[in-house]
Amino acid sequence: MRITRRDTAALAFAALMAGPMRGHAATPGLMVRSDGQPQSLDPHQVFDVPMMGYSLNAYDGLYRYQDNPAVLRPWLAESHTASADGLDWEFKLRAGVKFHDGTALTADDVVYSFRRVLALGKAPASAFLPILKPDSITAPDAQTVRFKLERAYGPFLAAIPIVAIVNAKLVQANVKDGDHGAAWLSSNEAGSGAYAFVAGSLTPAERLDLQRFAGHFMGWADNPSPVERVAMRTARETSTGVLGLMNGSIDWTDSYLPTDQVEQIQSSRAARVEKHSSLRTFIIRMNNARAPFNNANYRRAMAHAFNYDGFITEILKGYADRNTGPMPNPLWGAPKDAAGYSYDLDKARAFVKAAQAEGVNTRQPIRIHIQSQLEQTNQAAQLFQSDLQSIGINLRIVADTWANIVTATAKPETSPDMWIHWVSTYFVDPENWVGQMYDSRFHGTWKASSFYKNPEVDALLGRARDLVRQEERAPLYEQATRKIMEDCADIWVYNTVELRGVSNRLSNYRFCPAGGGAELRWLQLKG
């Protein structure tokens, strides 16, 4: 008997849902997600899309982005003030906020959380390390937090939401060998969010459960039928999650749906596709620090060999907007007159010849790493492979995982020749995109994995950070972006229309680009 891909997906999902912690969407009050979980449950160690899907629900921050376009709103903080020079910031906390264990959340927890982020020096720390010292974060009283910056920092308030506030006493009680509680928090939780981690439910990279926290400070009066329990189940392929959505086993897929699966869901009476314009850019990275990609003409050849319109129009059926540069088109600081690179194989061949004249071996095979669980990355690579073959470039596709690729991008020697991913909205500021992607100070992070280096760009991005007023910062980001595009550091393809499969059991889906609609407290559940 021939085993089809659909059969394989069905078997995979059956295995996914099996076992003592299995969830099923037919269970009253239970919502099942197939968009995966973070590598670690510590929001101060990991900061990516899976973590956003977890931490936005299990943790709270001082401020939070809401709605689309994203608006920054007070959350744990009721208000803030800032000095005219942008150096001194004061946040006033809400009274009566409780952590999941019943402990009162105070300014000391906020101070500890920010100091812990700086001490660990990972993920969210990158936005604060240049301008914050631990002793410059203080709590003059239980409801007040003060920050004294080393210098003015334009993205400071925009980045505030990325720091999850943890229960200081609980984490400190689990510190071992000076690790700041990192080992313990990687598989436990110390938050105050709308949902609490269910102890014992974690199987790393496979499953975890969340339970509604009745004592959340926002209350639940505005939601008469909230989700009571959330089962997060990792689907190895998007198609597996879609199959589960169609047969009623899950309620919520990832937001990277290929067009054929969008159409499949749209034909269903049990589910729908939530479509929302976002600020998530799709990028093909090139390792600028290693041959042949350390040659600008070779990179330009690659950029002219990708069929942008064909990919967006034919494969994505128009569910995306062409984005010619590293920043989302709608964002301030993105140059509106930058034409970008067009699909032109004659130009690509000319740049190949120019690279050869400069000593580049254009015959050497190159490898592009895709995220095997996300079909769209494979579709892009296959389209690219075909056109590159016509200009004499041998592209090999390597199936990989997000976790493996991110680990590899720590060094240029191990980072892939090329890889495909999205840059999502972690905070709404050019620093989230061009600042952290192309300033060489961020080399060693997945965002800066092209290992691009241009001292002039570094200087422009540094100056833009050191200013407070948007009207002064924007021209610097525009100038830096033009130079990066001229150097063709990467291949920029599109800005996303986020597509997520959602069961009709769920209503009141509230989308925000920061987090990709992953905040669940607003959802209402039938049954």
Backbone torsions as a table, in degrees:
resi	resn	phi	psi	omega
1	MET	NA	133.6	180.0
2	ARG	-79.8	128.9	177.8
3	ILE	-93.1	119.1	-179.2
4	THR	-88.0	169.2	177.2
5	ARG	-62.9	-35.1	178.5
6	ARG	-66.0	-40.2	176.5
7	ASP	-60.1	-44.4	-179.5
8	THR	-61.1	-42.5	179.0
9	ALA	-63.1	-40.4	179.4
10	ALA	-63.3	-43.4	178.4
11	LEU	-64.3	-40.6	-179.9
12	ALA	-63.1	-41.5	-178.6
13	PHE	-71.1	-35.2	176.4
14	ALA	-60.0	-41.2	177.8
15	ALA	-67.3	-38.5	-179.8
16	LEU	-59.5	-41.2	-174.6
17	MET	-89.6	-4.3	-177.8
18	ALA	-78.7	163.3	173.8
19	GLY	105.8	172.8	-172.7
20	PRO	-66.0	-23.0	-179.3
21	MET	-102.9	19.6	-175.0
22	ARG	-63.3	148.2	174.6
23	GLY	-119.5	156.9	175.2
24	HIS	-142.8	135.4	-173.8
25	ALA	-63.7	-16.4	178.5
26	ALA	-77.1	-13.2	-179.1
27	THR	-70.5	126.2	-179.4
28	PRO	-56.2	133.5	177.0
29	GLY	81.3	-7.9	-175.9
30	LEU	-101.6	131.1	173.1
31	MET	-113.4	133.4	-179.3
32	VAL	-112.4	126.3	178.4
33	ARG	-108.6	144.4	176.7
34	SER	-117.1	17.6	-176.5
35	ASP	-94.6	14.1	167.2
36	GLY	85.5	179.2	-175.6
37	GLN	-134.7	161.8	-179.4
38	PRO	-71.0	163.3	179.3
39	GLN	-65.0	-29.5	-179.3
40	SER	-141.2	151.2	178.2
41	LEU	-87.8	3.5	-179.9
42	ASP	-86.8	109.0	-176.7
43	PRO	-70.7	-8.2	177.4
44	HIS	-94.0	-6.5	178.6
45	GLN	-104.8	-29.0	-175.6
46	VAL	-128.3	139.0	175.5
47	PHE	-146.2	94.0	178.0
48	ASP	-149.0	-171.3	-175.5
49	VAL	-62.0	-47.3	177.0
50	PRO	-58.8	-38.2	178.1
51	MET	-65.0	-39.9	177.9
52	MET	-59.1	-40.1	179.8
53	GLY	-63.3	-26.6	178.1
54	TYR	-91.9	-53.2	-169.9
55	SER	-69.4	-31.2	177.4
56	LEU	-62.2	-21.4	-178.9
57	ASN	-100.9	-34.9	-177.0
58	ALA	-90.7	-19.1	-174.9
59	TYR	-129.9	163.7	174.2
60	ASP	-124.0	157.7	174.2
61	GLY	-124.9	176.4	-179.8
62	LEU	-63.4	-43.0	176.1
63	TYR	-127.2	163.8	178.7
64	ARG	-145.5	142.4	174.1
65	TYR	-79.6	139.5	179.7
66	GLN	-136.1	144.9	168.6
67	ASP	69.6	-176.0	-174.7
68	ASN	-142.5	114.1	3.7
69	PRO	-62.0	149.5	-175.3
70	ALA	-67.3	131.6	177.2
71	VAL	-119.7	132.7	179.7
72	LEU	-81.7	120.4	-175.2
73	ARG	-123.7	149.3	174.5
74	PRO	-59.5	142.7	-178.6
75	TRP	-130.8	-93.8	172.6
76	LEU	-68.0	-32.1	174.8
77	ALA	-87.0	141.8	174.2
78	GLU	-85.4	-29.0	-176.8
79	SER	-166.2	171.7	174.5
80	HIS	-149.6	160.0	172.1
81	THR	-132.5	156.3	178.8
82	ALA	-141.1	145.6	177.2
83	SER	-71.9	159.0	-177.0
84	ALA	-60.0	-30.9	-179.0
85	ASP	-86.4	-0.4	176.8
86	GLY	75.2	15.3	-177.1
87	LEU	-96.0	-33.8	-174.2
88	ASP	-113.4	125.4	-177.5
89	TRP	-127.4	139.6	177.7
90	GLU	-132.9	130.6	-179.7
91	PHE	-117.3	130.8	176.4
92	LYS	-99.9	124.4	-175.6
93	LEU	-87.2	153.8	171.2
94	ARG	-67.8	149.3	174.6
95	ALA	-89.4	149.2	171.5
96	GLY	85.6	9.3	178.7
97	VAL	-76.0	135.4	-180.0
98	LYS	-118.9	144.3	168.2
99	PHE	-76.6	169.9	-177.2
100	HIS	-61.1	-25.9	179.3
101	ASP	-89.1	5.9	178.2
102	GLY	92.8	-8.0	178.3
103	THR	-67.2	139.0	176.9
104	ALA	-69.9	136.3	175.7
105	LEU	-87.3	123.8	-178.7
106	THR	-126.8	178.0	178.9
107	ALA	-60.4	-28.9	178.8
108	ASP	-62.6	-34.5	178.1
109	ASP	-68.7	-36.7	177.9
110	VAL	-66.9	-45.8	178.0
111	VAL	-58.9	-48.4	179.8
112	TYR	-59.2	-42.9	-177.0
113	SER	-62.2	-46.5	179.8
114	PHE	-67.7	-40.0	177.9
115	ARG	-65.3	-36.5	178.4
116	ARG	-65.1	-41.6	176.7
117	VAL	-57.3	-45.9	179.9
118	LEU	-64.8	-40.3	-177.9
119	ALA	-67.4	-40.2	179.1
120	LEU	-71.3	-35.0	175.3
121	GLY	68.1	24.6	-178.0
122	LYS	-113.7	166.1	170.9
123	ALA	33.1	-99.4	-174.6
124	PRO	-62.8	-15.9	-177.7
125	ALA	-63.9	-26.5	-173.6
126	SER	-59.3	-29.1	-179.6
127	ALA	-77.0	-15.5	-171.8
128	PHE	-120.2	-23.7	-176.3
129	LEU	-54.4	-38.3	-178.1
130	PRO	-69.8	-16.2	-169.7
131	ILE	-130.2	-3.3	-178.5
132	LEU	-124.5	137.2	171.2
133	LYS	-112.5	148.7	-176.9
134	PRO	-53.8	-42.4	-175.8
135	ASP	-78.5	-1.4	176.5
136	SER	-91.7	3.4	176.5
137	ILE	-111.7	115.2	-172.2
138	THR	-135.6	162.9	178.0
139	ALA	-127.1	93.3	179.9
140	PRO	-65.0	-25.6	173.0
141	ASP	-152.8	178.2	-171.1
142	ALA	-66.5	-18.5	-176.6
143	GLN	-116.4	11.6	-176.7
144	THR	-130.4	133.7	175.6
145	VAL	-124.6	133.9	178.9
146	ARG	-120.7	140.9	175.6
147	PHE	-123.1	131.3	172.5
148	LYS	-116.7	110.7	-175.9
149	LEU	-79.5	149.7	176.7
150	GLU	-65.4	-33.2	176.5
151	ARG	-157.0	167.2	178.6
152	ALA	-59.2	143.3	-175.0
153	TYR	-144.2	103.1	-175.2
154	GLY	-53.5	-43.2	-176.2
155	PRO	-81.0	5.9	-169.4
156	PHE	-55.8	-55.7	-177.5
157	LEU	-65.6	-38.7	179.4
158	ALA	-60.6	-31.7	-176.8
159	ALA	-89.1	-12.0	-177.2
160	ILE	-52.2	-39.7	-176.9
161	PRO	-65.4	-15.5	-175.1
162	ILE	-78.8	-8.6	178.3
163	VAL	-95.7	111.5	176.3
164	ALA	-76.2	135.7	-179.3
165	ILE	-89.4	122.2	-177.0
166	VAL	-107.3	158.6	177.4
167	ASN	-72.9	102.9	-172.1
168	ALA	-59.5	-45.7	-177.4
169	LYS	-63.8	-40.6	-178.7
170	LEU	-66.7	-44.2	-179.8
171	VAL	-67.6	-45.2	-178.5
172	GLN	-61.8	-30.5	178.7
173	ALA	-69.7	-12.5	-177.6
174	ASN	-118.5	22.3	175.7
175	VAL	-75.8	135.7	175.4
176	LYS	-131.6	128.4	176.2
177	ASP	52.9	39.1	175.8
178	GLY	68.9	26.4	-175.6
179	ASP	-90.3	8.7	-179.4
180	HIS	59.8	25.7	180.0
181	GLY	74.8	15.4	-174.0
182	ALA	-63.6	-42.0	-179.2
183	ALA	-64.0	-43.2	-178.2
184	TRP	-68.2	-46.0	-174.6
185	LEU	-72.2	-16.6	177.9
186	SER	-66.2	-18.5	179.5
187	SER	-134.5	15.5	177.1
188	ASN	-136.4	-173.9	-174.6
189	GLU	-144.5	147.0	-178.1
190	ALA	-142.6	48.9	-172.7
191	GLY	-109.8	-175.5	178.9
192	SER	-129.0	10.7	-171.2
193	GLY	-67.4	177.7	-177.0
194	ALA	-65.1	-20.5	178.0
195	TYR	-130.2	141.4	-179.1
196	ALA	-109.7	140.4	175.8
197	PHE	-62.1	135.0	178.1
198	VAL	-88.0	111.6	-178.1
199	ALA	-56.7	136.0	179.0
200	GLY	87.7	-3.1	-176.4
201	SER	-91.0	-4.1	-172.5
202	LEU	-86.8	125.6	161.3
203	THR	-120.7	108.9	-171.8
204	PRO	-51.6	136.1	177.8
205	ALA	67.3	6.9	-179.9
206	GLU	-125.9	-51.6	-171.5
207	ARG	-158.4	152.5	167.7
208	LEU	-161.6	158.4	-179.5
209	ASP	-120.8	148.9	174.2
210	LEU	-124.0	145.7	179.2
211	GLN	-121.0	138.3	-180.0
212	ARG	-58.0	134.7	179.1
213	PHE	-97.5	102.9	-175.9
214	ALA	-61.9	-26.1	-177.1
215	GLY	-90.1	15.1	-179.4
216	HIS	-60.7	140.8	-171.0
217	PHE	-62.6	-24.8	179.0
218	MET	-74.3	-17.7	-177.7
219	GLY	73.5	175.9	-176.6
220	TRP	-128.8	14.2	-177.7
221	ALA	-61.9	-26.9	-178.0
222	ASP	-84.8	-1.1	-177.2
223	ASN	-131.8	99.6	-175.4
224	PRO	-73.2	-19.1	-178.3
225	SER	-140.9	65.8	-177.8
226	PRO	-71.5	162.6	170.7
227	VAL	-67.5	127.0	-179.4
228	GLU	-85.7	-39.1	-177.0
229	ARG	-138.7	139.7	-179.7
230	VAL	-117.9	124.4	175.7
231	ALA	-105.4	110.8	177.4
232	MET	-92.7	118.4	-176.2
233	ARG	-127.9	124.0	-176.7
234	THR	-79.3	119.8	172.5
235	ALA	-94.7	130.6	-176.5
236	ARG	-70.7	-23.1	176.9
237	GLU	-136.7	149.0	176.7
238	THR	-56.7	-39.4	-177.7
239	SER	-60.6	-32.3	178.1
240	THR	-65.2	-44.0	177.9
241	GLY	-64.9	-39.6	179.0
242	VAL	-64.1	-41.1	177.4
243	LEU	-60.0	-43.7	177.6
244	GLY	-62.7	-37.7	177.9
245	LEU	-63.8	-42.0	-177.2
246	MET	-69.6	-33.2	-178.3
247	ASN	-95.7	6.0	174.9
248	GLY	85.5	9.2	-178.8
249	SER	-81.6	-24.8	178.8
250	ILE	-134.2	170.3	-177.6
251	ASP	-119.2	-8.0	-164.2
252	TRP	-157.3	119.8	178.7
253	THR	-99.4	-179.5	171.1
254	ASP	-71.7	177.0	-176.6
255	SER	-111.1	32.4	179.2
256	TYR	-121.4	40.5	-172.0
257	LEU	-68.0	128.0	168.9
258	PRO	-67.7	157.0	-173.0
259	THR	-60.6	-39.5	-178.4
260	ASP	-61.6	-32.2	179.3
261	GLN	-81.0	-27.0	171.0
262	VAL	-60.3	-47.2	-179.1
263	GLU	-64.8	-37.3	179.0
264	GLN	-63.1	-44.2	-179.7
265	ILE	-67.4	-39.9	-178.2
266	GLN	-63.2	-23.9	179.3
267	SER	-82.0	-5.8	-176.3
268	SER	-89.4	148.4	174.0
269	ARG	-90.8	-10.5	-174.4
270	ALA	-96.8	-11.6	-173.5
271	ALA	-148.9	170.8	179.3
272	ARG	-145.0	169.2	174.1
273	VAL	-107.7	121.7	172.9
274	GLU	-84.0	120.8	-177.5
275	LYS	-116.0	123.9	-177.6
276	HIS	-144.5	132.4	173.9
277	SER	-65.3	140.0	-174.6
278	SER	-135.1	-167.4	174.6
279	LEU	-124.4	36.4	-179.6
280	ARG	-100.7	116.2	-176.2
281	THR	-97.6	146.2	-179.6
282	PHE	-105.3	124.8	-168.5
283	ILE	-135.9	141.7	169.1
284	ILE	-105.5	112.4	-176.4
285	ARG	-83.1	148.1	176.0
286	MET	-127.6	132.8	-177.7
287	ASN	-79.7	91.7	-175.3
288	ASN	-64.8	-14.6	-174.9
289	ALA	-89.8	-3.4	-174.9
290	ARG	-135.9	143.4	178.3
291	ALA	-63.3	145.9	1.1
292	PRO	-87.5	1.2	-173.5
293	PHE	-79.8	-1.9	173.2
294	ASN	-81.2	5.3	176.8
295	ASN	-109.0	122.0	-175.0
296	ALA	-63.5	-37.1	179.9
297	ASN	-66.9	-35.3	176.7
298	TYR	-65.0	-42.0	178.6
299	ARG	-63.9	-38.9	178.9
300	ARG	-65.7	-36.8	175.6
301	ALA	-59.4	-44.5	-179.9
302	MET	-62.9	-41.6	-177.3
303	ALA	-65.2	-34.7	178.7
304	HIS	-80.5	-7.2	-177.3
305	ALA	-97.9	-1.7	178.3
306	PHE	-94.7	132.0	-176.7
307	ASN	-87.2	83.9	-175.0
308	TYR	-60.6	-52.6	-177.0
309	ASP	-65.3	-38.6	178.8
310	GLY	-62.2	-42.5	-179.9
311	PHE	-65.7	-47.3	-176.7
312	ILE	-70.6	-43.7	-174.2
313	THR	-80.8	-47.3	-173.4
314	GLU	-85.1	-46.8	-175.4
315	ILE	-83.9	-42.8	-178.7
316	LEU	-92.4	-2.7	177.8
317	LYS	55.1	33.2	176.2
318	GLY	81.3	6.7	-179.9
319	TYR	-82.6	48.1	177.9
320	ALA	-171.0	161.7	178.0
321	ASP	-118.8	130.9	178.2
322	ARG	-55.2	129.0	-179.9
323	ASN	-125.7	108.3	-168.4
324	THR	-82.2	-10.8	-177.4
325	GLY	-133.5	-173.6	-174.4
326	PRO	-76.1	-15.5	-179.6
327	MET	-107.0	147.6	177.3
328	PRO	-58.4	137.0	-177.4
329	ASN	-51.2	-40.9	-175.0
330	PRO	-74.4	-11.9	-171.9
331	LEU	-79.6	140.8	174.3
332	TRP	-62.9	147.1	-177.7
333	GLY	93.2	-9.7	175.5
334	ALA	-89.9	123.2	-178.4
335	PRO	-65.6	123.0	-175.5
336	LYS	-77.2	-16.6	-176.3
337	ASP	-101.5	8.7	-177.9
338	ALA	-83.3	114.8	-173.1
339	ALA	-73.5	-32.0	-178.4
340	GLY	78.4	-167.4	-177.4
341	TYR	-100.9	139.4	-179.7
342	SER	-106.6	159.4	175.0
343	TYR	-75.6	110.2	-176.8
344	ASP	-154.2	99.0	-175.5
345	LEU	-68.5	-27.1	175.9
346	ASP	-66.4	-43.2	176.3
347	LYS	-64.5	-39.1	179.1
348	ALA	-59.9	-44.6	178.8
349	ARG	-62.6	-39.5	179.9
350	ALA	-63.8	-39.6	178.6
351	PHE	-72.2	-30.5	173.6
352	VAL	-62.2	-44.5	178.9
353	LYS	-63.7	-39.9	178.0
354	ALA	-63.3	-40.4	178.2
355	ALA	-65.6	-40.3	177.8
356	GLN	-61.9	-39.8	179.7
357	ALA	-65.0	-22.4	178.8
358	GLU	-95.0	11.0	173.2
359	GLY	93.6	8.8	-179.1
360	VAL	-79.8	132.7	174.8
361	ASN	-83.2	95.9	-176.1
362	THR	-82.4	-1.8	179.5
363	ARG	-91.1	-11.9	-178.2
364	GLN	-68.5	137.7	178.0
365	PRO	-64.1	143.3	175.1
366	ILE	-122.1	155.6	-175.2
367	ARG	-120.3	137.0	175.4
368	ILE	-117.6	125.2	-178.6
369	HIS	-94.1	130.4	177.1
370	ILE	-110.2	162.8	173.4
371	GLN	-92.3	106.1	-168.3
372	SER	-59.4	-26.2	-179.0
373	GLN	-81.2	-10.2	-177.7
374	LEU	-114.8	102.5	-171.4
375	GLU	-59.1	-32.3	-176.5
376	GLN	-62.8	-32.1	177.6
377	THR	-67.1	-34.8	177.3
378	ASN	-70.2	-40.9	178.7
379	GLN	-60.5	-42.7	179.2
380	ALA	-64.3	-42.6	-178.7
381	ALA	-65.5	-40.7	179.8
382	GLN	-66.0	-40.7	176.2
383	LEU	-61.9	-44.4	-179.5
384	PHE	-63.6	-43.9	-178.2
385	GLN	-56.9	-41.7	-178.1
386	SER	-64.9	-45.5	-178.9
387	ASP	-71.5	-35.8	178.4
388	LEU	-65.4	-34.6	177.8
389	GLN	-60.0	-35.6	-178.3
390	SER	-70.5	-16.8	177.4
391	ILE	-110.2	14.8	172.4
392	GLY	86.1	17.1	178.9
393	ILE	-108.5	128.4	-176.7
394	ASN	-94.4	105.1	179.8
395	LEU	-103.5	125.7	177.8
396	ARG	-109.4	133.4	-177.7
397	ILE	-94.2	129.1	-178.9
398	VAL	-116.5	116.3	176.0
399	ALA	-73.6	129.9	-174.8
400	ASP	-147.3	-179.8	177.6
401	THR	-119.3	158.4	178.4
402	TRP	-55.8	-46.6	-176.6
403	ALA	-61.3	-43.4	-179.9
404	ASN	-65.6	-42.7	-178.4
405	ILE	-65.4	-45.0	-178.9
406	VAL	-60.0	-41.0	177.4
407	THR	-61.9	-42.1	-178.1
408	ALA	-66.1	-28.9	-175.2
409	THR	-76.4	4.9	178.1
410	ALA	-66.6	-25.2	-178.2
411	LYS	-138.9	146.3	178.6
412	PRO	-63.9	-27.5	-179.0
413	GLU	-68.5	-29.3	-178.2
414	THR	-104.9	-16.2	-178.9
415	SER	-66.1	144.2	-179.4
416	PRO	-59.1	157.4	170.2
417	ASP	-55.4	-50.6	178.8
418	MET	-142.0	152.9	169.6
419	TRP	-155.3	161.0	-172.8
420	ILE	-117.3	133.3	176.5
421	HIS	-162.4	179.3	175.3
422	TRP	-111.4	150.1	168.8
423	VAL	-110.4	110.7	-175.5
424	SER	-88.8	175.6	-176.6
425	THR	-89.9	95.2	175.4
426	TYR	-85.6	-36.5	167.7
427	PHE	-151.9	151.6	-169.2
428	VAL	-92.1	87.3	179.9
429	ASP	-164.5	146.3	178.0
430	PRO	-53.3	-25.7	178.4
431	GLU	-59.0	-31.6	179.2
432	ASN	-62.6	-30.1	-178.5
433	TRP	-107.1	-89.5	-170.8
434	VAL	-63.6	-34.9	-177.6
435	GLY	-63.4	-48.2	-176.9
436	GLN	-88.4	-10.2	179.3
437	MET	-89.6	-31.6	-169.3
438	TYR	-127.8	3.2	169.6
439	ASP	-84.7	127.7	-173.2
440	SER	-65.9	-15.2	177.8
441	ARG	-64.0	-19.1	-177.9
442	PHE	-96.9	6.8	175.9
443	HIS	-55.4	138.3	-176.4
444	GLY	103.8	-7.2	173.5
445	THR	-105.8	155.9	-178.5
446	TRP	-64.1	-30.3	-179.9
447	LYS	-64.9	-32.8	-177.5
448	ALA	-101.9	30.2	-170.4
449	SER	-76.3	1.0	170.2
450	SER	-81.8	-12.0	179.4
451	PHE	52.4	38.4	176.0
452	TYR	-72.7	139.8	177.8
453	LYS	-142.1	120.7	175.9
454	ASN	-144.1	109.3	-176.4
455	PRO	-54.7	-34.5	179.4
456	GLU	-66.3	-40.2	177.5
457	VAL	-66.8	-43.4	177.2
458	ASP	-55.1	-43.3	-178.3
459	ALA	-66.6	-42.3	179.4
460	LEU	-63.6	-44.8	-179.5
461	LEU	-66.7	-37.1	177.1
462	GLY	-63.9	-43.1	178.8
463	ARG	-64.6	-39.8	-179.8
464	ALA	-62.9	-35.9	178.2
465	ARG	-67.5	-33.9	-172.5
466	ASP	-82.5	1.0	177.7
467	LEU	-107.3	156.7	-177.4
468	VAL	-103.8	-39.1	-173.7
469	ARG	-78.5	130.3	-178.2
470	GLN	-59.7	-39.2	-177.7
471	GLU	-67.0	-21.5	175.2
472	GLU	-88.2	-31.3	-178.5
473	ARG	-76.5	-39.2	-172.3
474	ALA	-54.8	-47.1	-179.2
475	PRO	-61.9	-31.5	179.3
476	LEU	-69.7	-41.1	176.3
477	TYR	-65.1	-38.6	178.1
478	GLU	-62.6	-44.9	-179.6
479	GLN	-63.6	-44.6	179.0
480	ALA	-62.9	-41.3	-178.7
481	THR	-63.9	-41.7	178.2
482	ARG	-60.2	-41.5	179.8
483	LYS	-66.6	-41.1	179.0
484	ILE	-62.4	-41.6	179.3
485	MET	-67.6	-38.5	177.3
486	GLU	-62.3	-38.6	178.0
487	ASP	-77.9	-10.0	178.9
488	CYS	53.0	57.6	-178.0
489	ALA	-63.9	-33.9	-178.5
490	ASP	-146.9	-176.0	175.9
491	ILE	-113.9	115.0	-175.8
492	TRP	-102.8	127.1	-167.9
493	VAL	-110.0	-61.3	-174.7
494	TYR	-153.8	165.0	168.7
495	ASN	-104.3	135.3	-166.2
496	THR	-79.6	142.4	154.4
497	VAL	-97.5	109.8	-175.1
498	GLU	-72.3	131.4	-176.1
499	LEU	-123.4	115.8	-179.7
500	ARG	-128.1	132.9	174.5
501	GLY	-79.8	127.2	-176.2
502	VAL	-132.8	133.3	176.6
503	SER	-64.9	146.9	176.7
504	ASN	-71.3	-4.1	171.3
505	ARG	-67.8	-22.4	-175.8
506	LEU	-102.4	136.8	174.3
507	SER	-134.4	174.1	-179.3
508	ASN	61.5	40.1	174.2
509	TYR	-66.6	123.7	-174.9
510	ARG	-117.9	108.0	-173.5
511	PHE	-92.2	139.3	170.6
512	CYS	-139.0	134.2	-180.0
513	PRO	-58.8	-34.7	177.1
514	ALA	-78.3	99.0	-175.6
515	GLY	106.6	-8.9	174.1
516	GLY	60.3	35.8	178.5
517	GLY	75.2	18.0	-173.5
518	ALA	-82.2	-8.5	179.1
519	GLU	-75.6	127.5	-167.9
520	LEU	-103.3	-12.0	-170.2
521	ARG	-63.5	-19.7	-177.9
522	TRP	-84.5	-20.7	-173.4
523	LEU	-63.8	143.7	173.1
524	GLN	-114.6	141.3	-171.4
525	LEU	-122.5	128.0	173.7
526	LYS	-89.8	121.9	177.1
527	GLY	81.7	NA	NA
